[in-house]
Amino acid sequence: MRRRMWVAAALLAGGALLSGCADVRYLTQAAGGQLDLLRRARPLADVLADPGTPAGVRRRLQLASDVRAFAVAPEATGGLGLPDHGSFLKYVDVGRPFVVWNVFSAPEFSVTLDTSCFPVAGCVGYRGYFSEAAAQADAQARRAEGRDVNVGGVSAYSTLGYLRDPLLSTMLTYPDATLIRTIIHELSHPSLYVAGDTVFNESYATAVEEEGMRRWLDAHGTPELREQDRLAQERQSGFEALLLDTRARLEALYATSGLTEADRRERKGAILADMNARYATLKASWGGYAGYDAFFARGVNNATLGAVAAYATMVPDFQALLARVGGHLPTFIEEARACSRRPQAERAICLRGSGPAALTVGPQMPS
């Protein structure tokens, strides 16, 4: 499944450095895992110059370096103008299939995720572990309490500029189009983060990713890269639509009064079975593309669907703001930051430019 569904934004900033009241073992492993990555990271220039670096790794790292330079270069020189916090200038071979495993959980009859709260990051709907065994132990404890649980591997995350994040070997498993999107997405996070509002944060980063990819393709795209990205986005959209529709059906079921627990359980099972059947049809329409098989094989439940809903809901609102400022990303960031200071219920209205938002349209992109 696509990386952005399991991004672990501010794992360290939200946990090990800033909370004195959460579980000490959890915070210790978070700090230890992060520091291990920083300790083992090598300057990217050294890795690229090393004759022992495999050719395939060297090519992907050069692509990542080029995208990073594009993302932080001023718009006047053809870049995106994102703030440069020094990330992705080093590389670390993680030595495992994922850098972090996120644990999501929800009640049996709710798609609202259980949360963990920290002073700066606010409340987030997951806990991230640098050890799969530790993640599975947490998951098992939650299942024993009757919760729906999902464990998802993470290939990339951002510490929001608190640390200089290295490029990770787990990121190099992506196709080129997804790697490009990932670099832009993660570099956008430090420029705007609202404690406790995952939907706002991830929708913002996704909107920047979409615009950044469009500009990268305009400047550097090949027919092969364009087609790769088109297919990936088409499949991702179908996948997300299926899961969001299933989430909405379950949410309606859980809100229905007068049902026994047995009735709810039976109808929940029927909705999830229908989702699996619809996925089989969707997969067939993709010519048998099996990239999402592992996701469905793990078993979709309330925790899975609660996590999926968090990442793209407000993207159209951010895109409306970007259009209103003429596509000028630095102005877009400042206006989005102004909206982020409003109460959570007013942020989408502010982005759309309706209601008492009082947005100021900044400089326009040259035609």
N, C-alpha and C positions, 0 to 999 in steps of 0.2 A: 504494500500500500504506500501511497505517496508520503514522503517525509513529513509534510507540514501537519498531518493529523496528530503526530506524536511529538511535536517540538517541545523541548523542556526549557522554556524561557526562564532565565534567572534561577536555575537550579541552585547554584551556590549563593547568589545574592539573596534569594528568598529563603534560604535555609541556613547553611552552616555558619555564615558570617554574622547573621543578623537576628537570630532567635535564641533566647535563653530559656525558653519554656517548653520547647518541643522535645521529643525523645532524643536523648543524648547519643544513643547508638546510631540513629538515623543521621543526625547532624555530623557525627564523626566520619561515617562512611562517605557522606557527600563531600566533606572537606578533603578527606584523604584521596578520593577518586579524582577530584578536580586538580589537586596539587600534583598527583602522579602524572596527569597529562601535561601539565605545565613543565614539570621537571624533565620529562622525556622528549619534549618538543625540540626540533632542530630548525635553525633558520632555513626558510624555504630556498634561498639562494644556494645554500650548501647542499641541500638535497638535490636540487636541479643540476648542480655541477658534479655531483658524485657519480663516477662511472658505474658504481654498483647499483644505482637506482634503475629498476626495470623500465624499459622504454614506455610501456603502457602507463605506468605510474607517472613518469616524467611528463608525458603528454597531458594527462589529466590535471596535474599540478600546474603546468604552464597555463592551461585554460582557466583554472581557478584564479591564478594570479592575474591574468588579463582581465577577467571579469571584476575582480576586486578593484583593480586600477580604474576601470570604467565606472564602477559604482561610486567611488569617492572623488573622481575628477570633477571639477566645476562644470556646471551645465554649459557655460560659455565655451568650453573646450570640447564639448560633445559627451560629457559624462552625466551622471545623475545628481551629483552634488550632495551625496549623503555624507554625514559627519564621519571623519576618520578617527576611530578609537584604537587603531593599531592591531586589529584582529586580522587573522589569516595571513600573517607574515611568517609564521612558522608552521611546521608539519609534524604530526606524530602518528606513528603506526600503532593503532589502538591494540591490535593483537587479538581481537574478538569480533564477532559479527555485528554487535551493536555497542555503542559507547555507554548507553544508559538503558535501563528497562523501567518504564513508567507503569505504575499500578493505579488503575481506576476502579472505583466501586460505586454502587448505587443500591438503594433498597430494592426489594423484589418487585414492588409495584410502583416504581417511580423512575423517570429518566433523569432526575436531578442528581448530579454527582455529589458524593461525599467530598468534603473539602478539608484541606489543612491550611492554617492561617499563620502568616509571618508578618513581622512589623513593616517591612518595606514592600515585599511582593504582594501583600494582601492575601486573600484566600484563593487557593488554586485547587483544581479538582483532580489532583494526582499526587503521588509521591514517586520520586525518581531514585533508582538505585544503580550503582556502578557494578553490582554483582547480580547476575540473573538468579542465583540461589536465594539471595536476600529478598529480591522482588517476589519470587515464588512463595517464600515463607510468609511474607506479608499478605500475599493474595490468599493463601490457604487459611490464614487466621480470619480474614474477612469473610471467606466462604463459610467458615464454621459458624459465623454470626448470622448466616442466612442472606448475605449480600450477593448481588450480581457483581462479578469481578472480571476485569480484563487486564491482561499484561501485554504491553506493546513495546517492542524494541525501538530505540531512538538512534538515529544515525547522525544527527546534528542538533545543536542547541546554542543558545546565546546566553552569556552572562551579563548582557545589557551594558557592556562597556566598563563594568567593574574590573574585568580582567581582559587581557589580550588573548582572545580565543585563538587557538591554533586550528589549522585545517586538520581534519581527521581522516584516517584511512577509510573509515566507514562511509564517508561522503563520496569516495571515489568509486563506489559500487553503482552509483547512479548513471543512467545514460547522460550524454552531454547536455541535453536540454534541461533535464532535472537538476543537474549540477549547477548550471548557470542560474536557474531560478533559486536554488538553495542559497547560493552565495549572496544574491541580492536580498532575499528574504531575511537571512540572519543579520546582514549588515544594517538592515532597516530598524531592527528592534531597539538598539541603544538610543535612537533618535526620538523615540516616543514610547513610553510605557506607563500604564495606569494601574496602580496596585488594585488587585482584586477584580479586574475587568478583562478576562481572557478574550471575550468576543471582540471587544474594542481593539485590543492589542494585536490579535492574530488577523483580524480583518484589515487593519491598517497595514501590517507587514505584507499581507497577500495583495493588497491594492498596489503597493510599491513594487512588489514582485511582478505583477502583471504589466505595469507600465515599463518597468525596467527591461523585462524580456522583450516587449514590443520594440523598444529602442535598440536593444542589442541585435535583434533580428534585422532591423532596418539598416544597422551599420555593418554587421558582420555575418548575417544569416546566409546560409547556403540552402539550396533546395532540399537537401537531405535533412538538415537541422530543422527547417521549417516544418517538414512533414512529420518528423519525429515528435516535435512539440505539439503539432496539431492533433496527432493521434493520442498522445498522452493526455492532453486536455479534454478531448472528446470522451475518452474512457473515464477520466476522473470525474467529469461532470455527470455521466450516467451513474457511476458508482455512488457519488454523493447524493444525487437525487433519489436513488433507491433507498439509501439509509435514512435520509431526512424524512421521506414519506413514511417509512416504517416507524420512525420515532414519533411522528405526528399521530399515527394510528394507535400506537401504544399509549401515548399521552392522553388521547381521547378515551381509550379504554379505562385507564386508571382513574379518570375523572368521572366515570359513570357510576352513579349511586345505585344501591340496591343489589349489588352483586356479591356473592359469597367469594371467599378466597379461592375456593375450588373453581368457581366460574371464571374468575380473573386469570387464574393459572392456565386453564384450558384455552381461553381465548388468546392469551399471550402466546402460547405455544403455536396456535393456528396462524397468528400474524407472522411469527418468525419463520414458520414453515413456508408460508406464502412468499416471504422475502427470499428465501433460498431458491424457491422455484423461479421467481422472477430474475434472480441472479443468473440462473442457468440459461434463461432466454437471452438475457443481456450479453452473457459470454458468447453465446452462439452468434449474436449479431456482430460481435467483434472478430469473428472468424476463429473462435476458440482461444483467444488470448487468455492466458491463465495467471496473469500477474496478481490477481486478487484472490486466488484460490486459498492461499495460506491464511488470509484474513478470515474468510468465511469458515475455513476448517477449524479454527480455534473456537468457533461458536460465538455468534453475535448475541448480545444481551443488553440490558439497560445501561450497563457501564460503558459498553462500546458505543452505543448510540448517543449517550450523554456527551461523550468526548467528541464525537463527530460533529455535533451541532455547534461546537464552540468556535469554529475556525473561519467561517466565511459569511456569517449572517449579515454583517454590516459592510461587506465589500462594495455593494452598489452605492451606499451612502458616501463612502470615501471616494469612489470614482466620480460621483456627482460633484464633490468638492474640488477634485483635481481638474475636472472640466471647467469649473467656474473660475479657477485661477489661471486658466489658459495652459495647463500642463506644467506650470513652473513648480518643480518639486520642493525647493527650499521654502517658497511661500506656502505651498500645500502643507508642509510639515508644521510651520508656525501656526497656520489656521487650525489644523487638526489638534495641535497642542492647546490652543485656546478653547476648542470644544471639549477637550478632555478635562478641563477644569470645571465644567458644568456638572450638575448632578447627573448620575448615570442615566436616569430616565430621559434626560434632555439631550444627550450627546448625539443620537442619530438625527434628531430634528435640527440640531446645530449644524451638522455636517451637510445636510440637505439644503441649508440656507433658508429654512422656513421657521417661523416662530421668532421669539425675541433673541436670536443668536447674535446679531450685530457683527457679522463677519465683515472683514475688510478685504476686498479683492486686491491682491497684490499684482506685481508686474506680470505681464503676459509673455508667453513664449513668442519669439519672432516667427513670422510666417515665412 
